Amino acid sequence: MSSSFHFLLHFTIFLLFFHQNFSFPSDQTLVLPLKATIGHHPHTHHHRKLSSSAAAATTAKSAAHGSATNKLAFQHNVTLTVSLSVGSPPQTVTMVLDTGSELSWLHCKKEPNLNSIFIPQTTKSYKSVPCDSPVCKTQTRDLTIPASCDPSKACHVVLSYADASSIEGNLASDDIVIGSLNKPGFLFGCMDSGFSSTSEEDSKTTGLMGMNRGSLSFVSQMGYPKFSYCISGTDSSGVLLFGDMQLPWLKGVTYTPLVQRSDPQPLPYFNRVAYSVQLEGIKVGNKILNLPRSSFALDHTGAGQTMVDSGTQFTFLMGPVYTALKNEYMQQTRGVLRVYDDKSFVFQGSMDLCFLVGGSSQTSFSNLPRVTLMFQGAEMVVSGERLLYRVPGMNKGADSVHCFTFGNSDLMGVEAFLIGHHHQQNVWVEFDLAKSRVGFAEMNCDDAVQRLGVGHSH
């Protein structure tokens, strides 16, 4: 069954804006309901952060290992979405929240199966950014592919995807309104070519909201010092907060510093505007994997960084670390889980440890050994149902196929560790830009939604 037909889950999350005593842009508390989409959305993965030569080298490297990057697609992604309006008169758009990318963008040209687009011709406040402007020349410096001039002298941008496709268009500005908060002249990509899709349900979202630390990202342009989210493990409803708030019920937050680099020349594989943290070890149950610290360290090219990425669903580990985790997990679950022994089956191109699960065994997921990601100063625990993901529509006799929710970065041709949002469920995740750190706390996110006074909306 083609993965294009695997639909995403429904969910609702809520966005809260609230008063902040320092440079917060509004003195209002705003509560906005956000709804999910069904259908696949391409995700600008970490080839977008590589120089073109590095991206080509990565593709060549993975091809040499017999696994070209264009075999990977993220059609199964559950996406976290934000709704806002753009332009005057305003057009409502829905954007995928992505802490792994910088430039926010909208589909601006009607294509088959694009159900939601932004129409720049009908808004009076829309402006195309010229290619000789300082914004085009300097603020695009962290994009993978340098901005260029198109025939009409507009600032042309290209973003590349994990599956080796790309999307392109022009850098533009327009007024946005999120709640009653207005931001004039917000910069984004107005994309008009390069996107193709096969699913009838595809792309009810209009685009993507880049949330990393780059100068063009949403959070940078809006001037927020901090944002946090909490994603429910039951229906992926949850809450997203911008700014700072005293939450007496939020306890046990541990922080890990962002990895900063000041190399005179950019390292080809290091994304300097990502939420990059230091992974130091992994525990299965109470056993720490016997790996040298160098397994988690950056090499001289910048390969090996660990990124917290809300735009990726699962977690991906570089080859040697993945293999050690896979072997230990199989060892500790022997006699408890039945391995699906089909060497030709690799879920989403990079997840090759899968199990056969009978109808009655799903209740025993709570007894599986936990996997703990050990960061400098903080930990993230993955347990129970978050360890296994049921492959949609795939059964072997009376059994369903469930795959281990850690994948092998090497099979993707990505030279990094990625912490996806599936493992961030029921974890309070705080991105503190002012203090250059990321915080984690175990949390029942349904409780967080209730405590913050945000009801469910269907």
C-alpha positions in Angstrom: 0.0 0.0 0.0 1.5 3.4 -1.0 2.4 5.6 1.9 0.7 8.4 0.1 -2.6 6.9 1.3 -1.7 6.7 4.9 -3.6 9.5 6.5 -2.5 11.6 9.4 -4.2 11.6 12.7 -6.8 14.2 13.7 -5.8 16.3 16.6 -6.3 19.8 18.0 -3.8 21.9 19.8 -4.1 25.3 21.2 -2.0 28.4 21.0 -1.8 30.8 23.9 -0.4 34.2 23.7 0.0 36.0 27.0 1.5 39.1 28.6 5.2 39.2 29.2 6.8 41.9 31.2 9.8 42.6 29.0 10.0 42.8 25.2 6.8 40.8 24.5 4.9 42.3 21.6 1.5 42.4 23.1 -0.1 43.0 26.5 -3.0 40.7 25.8 -3.7 37.0 26.6 -4.9 35.4 23.4 -6.2 31.8 23.1 -6.5 30.3 19.6 -7.8 26.9 18.7 -5.6 25.1 16.2 -6.8 22.1 14.1 -4.9 19.3 12.4 -4.9 18.3 8.8 -5.3 15.0 7.0 -2.9 14.2 4.2 0.9 14.3 3.8 3.0 17.4 4.0 6.6 17.4 2.8 9.0 18.4 5.4 12.1 20.5 4.7 14.6 18.2 6.3 18.2 18.6 7.1 19.5 18.6 3.5 18.1 22.1 3.6 20.8 23.1 6.0 23.7 21.7 4.1 25.6 23.6 1.5 24.8 22.3 -2.0 28.1 20.6 -2.2 27.6 18.9 1.2 24.1 17.9 0.2 25.4 16.4 -3.0 28.1 14.6 -1.0 25.6 13.3 1.5 23.4 12.0 -1.4 26.4 10.4 -3.0 27.4 8.8 0.3 24.0 7.3 1.0 23.7 6.1 -2.6 27.1 4.4 -2.2 25.5 2.6 0.8 22.7 1.4 -1.6 20.1 3.8 -0.1 19.5 7.0 -2.1 17.9 9.7 -0.1 14.9 10.0 -2.5 13.5 6.8 -1.0 12.6 8.6 2.1 9.3 10.4 2.5 7.5 11.7 5.5 4.0 11.0 4.4 3.2 9.5 7.8 4.0 12.7 9.7 1.5 13.9 12.3 2.0 17.7 12.0 1.5 20.4 14.6 -0.3 23.3 13.0 -0.8 27.0 13.6 -3.6 29.1 12.1 -3.3 32.8 11.4 -4.3 35.4 8.8 -2.1 37.1 6.2 -2.7 40.2 4.0 -5.3 42.9 3.7 -8.0 41.9 3.3 -6.9 38.9 5.4 -6.6 35.3 4.1 -6.7 32.5 6.7 -3.7 30.1 6.4 -2.7 27.0 8.3 1.0 26.4 8.8 3.0 23.4 10.1 5.0 24.3 13.2 8.7 23.4 12.5 11.5 24.0 15.0 13.8 22.4 12.5 13.6 25.1 9.8 13.9 28.9 9.4 12.0 30.5 6.5 8.2 30.4 6.9 6.5 29.8 3.5 3.1 29.6 1.9 1.9 27.9 -1.3 1.1 30.8 -3.7 0.2 29.0 -6.9 -2.8 26.7 -7.4 -1.8 23.2 -8.2 -3.8 19.9 -8.4 -4.4 18.6 -4.9 -3.4 21.8 -3.2 -6.5 22.6 -1.2 -5.2 25.7 0.5 -3.1 28.5 -1.1 -2.3 32.1 -0.4 -3.2 34.5 -3.2 -0.8 37.5 -3.2 -2.6 39.3 -6.0 -5.6 40.1 -3.8 -3.8 41.7 -0.8 -2.9 45.4 -0.8 -0.1 45.0 1.8 1.9 42.3 -0.1 5.4 43.2 -1.3 7.9 41.2 -3.2 11.5 41.6 -1.8 14.0 42.8 -4.4 17.2 40.8 -4.8 19.4 43.8 -4.3 17.9 44.6 -0.9 19.9 44.2 2.3 17.2 41.6 3.5 17.9 39.4 0.4 21.7 39.8 0.6 22.2 39.3 4.3 19.2 37.8 6.1 19.1 34.7 3.8 22.6 33.7 4.8 21.5 30.6 6.8 19.4 29.1 4.0 20.8 26.0 2.4 20.9 27.3 -1.1 21.9 31.0 -1.5 19.1 33.4 -2.6 19.4 34.6 -6.2 17.9 37.1 -8.6 15.0 36.0 -10.7 14.3 37.7 -14.2 12.1 40.3 -12.5 14.9 41.2 -10.0 13.0 39.6 -7.1 14.7 37.7 -4.3 14.4 34.0 -5.4 14.6 31.3 -2.7 14.9 27.5 -3.0 14.2 25.1 -0.1 15.2 21.4 -0.4 13.5 18.4 1.0 14.6 15.1 2.6 13.2 13.2 -0.4 15.5 15.2 -2.8 12.6 17.3 -4.2 12.5 21.1 -3.6 10.2 24.0 -3.6 11.0 27.5 -4.7 9.5 31.0 -5.0 10.2 34.6 -4.0 10.9 36.2 -0.6 8.0 38.5 0.2 6.5 40.5 3.1 2.9 41.0 4.2 1.0 41.9 7.3 0.0 39.0 9.6 -2.5 38.8 12.3 -2.4 36.0 14.9 -5.3 36.5 17.4 -5.5 40.3 17.7 -1.7 40.6 17.4 -0.7 42.4 14.2 2.8 42.1 12.7 3.3 44.4 9.7 5.9 43.4 7.0 6.4 39.7 8.1 8.9 38.1 5.8 8.1 34.7 4.2 8.6 32.6 1.0 5.8 32.8 -1.5 6.3 29.5 -3.2 5.1 28.8 -6.8 6.9 25.8 -8.2 8.5 22.5 -7.4 5.8 20.9 -5.3 4.1 17.7 -6.5 1.8 15.4 -4.7 -0.3 12.3 -5.4 -2.7 12.1 -2.6 -6.2 13.5 -3.0 -6.2 14.6 0.6 -2.9 16.3 0.2 -1.9 19.6 1.8 -4.8 21.2 3.5 -2.1 23.2 5.2 -1.1 26.3 3.3 2.6 26.2 4.3 5.2 25.9 7.0 6.1 28.1 10.0 9.9 28.1 10.6 10.7 28.3 14.3 14.5 27.9 14.6 16.9 30.6 15.7 17.7 32.0 12.2 17.0 35.7 11.6 14.1 35.0 9.3 12.2 32.6 11.5 8.8 33.3 12.9 10.0 33.4 16.5 13.0 35.7 15.6 10.8 38.1 13.6 8.1 38.3 16.3 10.8 38.9 19.0 9.8 36.2 21.5 12.4 35.3 24.1 10.9 31.9 24.8 8.2 29.4 23.6 7.1 26.1 24.9 4.7 23.3 23.9 3.2 20.2 25.4 1.7 17.5 23.1 -0.8 15.0 24.4 0.0 11.3 24.1 -3.7 10.4 23.6 -5.0 12.5 20.7 -2.1 14.9 20.0 -4.1 17.8 21.3 -2.0 20.1 23.4 -0.8 23.6 24.0 1.8 26.0 22.6 2.9 29.0 24.5 4.9 32.0 23.4 6.6 34.1 26.0 7.1 33.5 29.7 4.6 32.6 32.4 4.8 31.5 36.0 3.3 28.0 36.2 3.5 26.7 39.8 2.3 23.2 38.7 5.2 22.9 36.3 7.8 21.0 38.3 11.1 19.2 37.5 12.1 21.1 34.4 15.7 20.2 33.6 17.7 22.3 31.1 20.4 21.4 28.6 22.4 24.2 27.0 22.3 24.9 23.2 25.5 23.9 21.5 27.1 27.1 20.1 29.9 27.1 17.6 32.1 30.1 16.6 34.0 28.5 13.7 35.6 31.2 11.4 34.2 29.2 8.4 30.8 27.5 8.6 31.1 23.7 9.0 29.4 22.0 6.0 27.2 19.7 8.1 26.5 21.9 11.2 23.3 23.8 11.3 24.2 26.8 13.5 20.6 28.1 13.9 19.0 24.8 14.9 18.0 23.9 18.5 21.2 21.9 18.8 21.9 20.1 22.1 24.5 17.6 23.3 23.4 13.9 23.5 25.8 12.2 25.9 24.3 8.7 26.2 21.3 6.3 26.0 19.9 4.0 28.6 17.7 0.9 27.9 16.0 0.1 31.2 18.8 0.7 33.7 21.6 -0.2 31.3 23.6 2.5 29.7 24.7 1.6 26.2 28.5 0.9 26.1 29.4 3.6 23.6 32.4 5.9 23.6 31.5 9.6 24.1 33.0 10.3 20.7 29.9 8.5 19.2 27.9 11.5 20.1 30.5 14.2 19.3 30.7 16.5 16.3 33.4 15.7 13.8 35.5 18.2 11.9 32.8 18.6 9.3 30.0 19.4 11.9 28.3 16.0 11.4 26.9 14.5 14.5 24.9 17.3 16.0 21.7 16.6 17.9 18.6 18.7 17.0 15.2 19.0 18.7 12.9 19.1 15.7 9.1 19.5 15.9 8.8 19.0 12.1 10.1 15.4 12.2 7.8 12.7 13.7 10.3 10.1 14.9 13.8 10.1 16.4 16.8 9.3 14.2 20.3 8.2 15.5 23.5 8.0 13.6 24.5 4.5 12.5 26.8 3.2 15.3 24.5 4.5 18.1 21.4 3.2 16.3 22.9 -0.2 15.9 23.9 -0.4 19.6 20.4 0.7 20.7 18.6 -1.7 18.3 20.7 -4.7 19.5 20.2 -3.9 23.2 16.5 -3.4 22.7 16.1 -6.7 20.9 18.1 -8.4 23.7 16.0 -6.9 26.5 12.7 -7.7 24.8 13.5 -11.3 23.7 10.6 -13.5 24.7 8.4 -10.4 25.1 8.2 -9.0 21.6 8.3 -11.1 18.3 10.7 -9.6 15.7 9.2 -9.2 12.3 11.9 -10.9 10.4 11.6 -9.5 6.8 15.0 -8.0 5.8 13.4 -6.2 2.8 11.0 -4.2 5.0 12.3 -0.9 6.2 9.6 1.5 7.5 9.9 5.0 6.1 13.2 4.1 4.6 15.1 4.1 7.9 13.3 2.1 10.6 14.3 -1.5 10.3 13.4 -3.0 13.7 9.7 -4.0 13.6 7.7 -6.5 15.7 4.5 -8.6 15.2 1.9 -7.7 17.8 -1.2 -9.7 18.4 -4.5 -8.0 19.3 -4.2 -8.8 23.0 -0.6 -7.8 23.5 -0.9 -4.1 22.9 -2.0 -3.6 26.6 1.5 -4.8 27.7 3.4 -1.9 26.1 3.6 -0.3 29.5 5.9 -3.1 30.6 8.5 -2.6 27.9 11.9 -1.3 28.9 12.2 2.5 28.8 14.7 4.3 26.6 16.3 7.3 28.2 18.0 9.9 26.0 20.7 11.5 28.3 21.6 15.1 27.5 24.0 17.4 29.2 22.1 18.3 32.3 18.7 16.8 31.2 17.0 13.6 30.2 14.1 12.6 28.0 12.4 9.3 28.8 10.6 7.3 26.1 8.2 4.6 27.4 5.1 2.6 26.7 3.3 3.2 23.5 5.7 5.8 22.3 8.3 3.1 21.8 6.4 1.4 19.0 4.4 2.7 16.1 1.8 0.7 14.3 2.4 0.6 10.5 -0.9 1.8 9.0 -2.9 -0.8 7.1 -0.2 -3.5 7.5 -1.1 -6.9 8.9 0.5 -10.4 8.9 -2.3 -12.8 9.6 -3.9 -11.9 12.9 -0.9 -9.7 13.8 -0.3 -6.0 13.2 3.2 -4.7 12.5 4.7 -2.2 14.9 8.1 -0.5 14.4 10.6 0.7 16.9 10.3 4.5 16.9 14.0 5.1 16.5 15.4 5.2 13.0 18.9 5.1 11.4 20.1 8.5 10.2 22.6 6.8 7.9 19.8 5.2 5.9 18.4 8.7 5.4 21.7 10.3 4.3 21.4 12.8 7.2 24.6 13.4 9.2 22.8 14.2 12.5 20.7 13.0 15.4 17.1 14.2 15.3 14.7 14.2 18.2 11.2 14.1 16.7 7.9 15.2 18.2 6.6 11.6 18.7 9.1 11.3 21.6 8.1 14.8 22.9 4.6 13.6 23.7 3.7 14.2 27.4 6.9 16.2 27.8 6.9 19.9 28.5 9.4 21.2 26.0 10.7 24.8 26.5 12.9 26.7 24.0 14.5 29.5 25.9 16.2 31.7 23.3 17.2 34.4 25.9 19.2 31.9 28.0 20.3 29.6 25.0 18.9 26.4 26.5 16.1 23.8 26.0 14.1 22.5 29.0 12.3 19.1 29.4 9.9 17.9 32.1 7.6 14.9 32.1 4.1 16.1 32.1 0.6 14.9 31.4 -0.2 17.3 28.6 -4.0 16.8 28.9 -3.6 18.2 32.5 -1.5 21.1 31.1 -4.3 21.9 28.7 -6.9 21.9 31.5 -4.7 23.9 33.9 -4.1 26.6 31.3 -7.9 26.9 30.9 -7.9 25.8 27.3 -10.8 23.5 26.4 -10.9 21.0 23.5 -12.6 22.1 20.3 -13.8 19.8 17.6 
